[in-house]
Amino acid sequence: MKLVGPEGERQLSDTDVQSAIWEVCGDSGALQVLVDLLHVKLMDLEEHSGTEESDSELLKKALIIDSQEDSKQMANESAETKLMTRNKWSAIVYRRGQKQLTRLFLKEAEHALQLSMNEEISVP
């Protein structure tokens, strides 16, 4: 976003945008924007790689291999295990963490929104 004013055109900072949202929407409106953004982020994370639970299942079944030789030796493992490299395992751990953090932030934002809405209702 750009702002055009007496000093000319300038790029808005994140703080400028945040302040504008708060000024126009108030606490409840700004918190609703945050809740909506976190919902979108969570859906985006799950759309591309499945749910947090599916990541946990993959990690439970994971058998980490460090080389192609390990892969050949482990070929006879049970169907319940899934061979994967340490890098792939790390990527799954990371993305599951992203989903967990997003879900926790969403829960906190929803709680803050509810408190804010209750406060607005009780103020005459």
N, C-alpha and C positions, 0 to 999 in steps of 0.2 A: 504494500500500500504506500501511496505517496501523499504528502500533504502539500498543498499549494497555499502559500501565505505571503505576507509582505516581504519576507526574506527570500522568496522564490520557492522552488520545489525541493522537497527533501524526503528521504526515505524514513518511514515511521519505524521506531524501535519497538521491540516487544513490549516494553514498559508503556509506551504511548498507546499501543493497541489495548493493552490490559486496562489502563486507566480509562480509556474511552468506553470500553465495555462496562466497567464498573459504574461509570458516571451515568450512562444511559439506562442500564438494566438494574442497577442496585445489586445487593448481595445475592438475592435469590436468582436473579437473571444470570449473573455471572457464574454462579454455582451450577445452574442448569446447563449453561454452555459447556462447563467443564465436564459434567456428567455425560452430556451428549458426545463430547469429543472422546472421552474414555470408552464409552460404548462402541463408538466407531473403531477405535484402536483395537479393542478386544476382538471385535468381529473380524477385523482385518488380519490379526494374528492367527485366529482360529481358521479363517477361510483358507489360508495358504498352507497350514501345516496340521490342522486338526486341533482337538481340544487339549487342555492341560492333562486330562485323564489319559488321552491316547498317548501323549508324550511319556507319561509315567509308566504306562504299559510297555511301551517300546524299551524304556530303560530297565524295567524289571526283566525283560527277556534278552537284554543285550549281553553279548559275549564279545568282548573287545579283542580284536586281533591287531598285532603290531606289524605283521608282514604278510606277504603272499604265501609264504611257507606255512605260517600259522593257519591261514585260510584253508589250505589243503589238508592239514592235520585235523582240523576241526570239522571237516565236511560231514563226518558221521554223527555229529551231535544231534540231539533230539530236535524235533520240529518246533518245540516250544522256544528254543533259543534262536536269536537272530544275530548273525555275525555282523560286526561293524567296526570300522576303524575308530581309533581314539578321537580323531577330529570330528567324525560324525556324531559320536557319543557326546562330545563336548558341545557341539552345535545344538543337539536336542536338549541338553541340560540348560544351555543359555536361553533357548526359546521358551522352555517351560518356565524359567525364571521370569522372563518378560511377561508371560501370561499371568503368573502369580502376582507380580508387582502391580500390573495393570488392574487386576481384579481387586487387590487390596486398596489401591488408590480410588477405584470406582466406589467401593463400599464406603470409604471415608467421605468421599465427595457427596454420595447420596445421603449419608447421615448428616453432614453439614448443611445440605440443602433442606432436609426435613426440619432441622433446628431453626434455620433461617426463616422458613415458611411459617413455622409455629410462632416465632417471634413477631413476624409481620402481622399475623392474625390477632395476636394478643395486644398489640399496640393500637390504642384508639385513634 
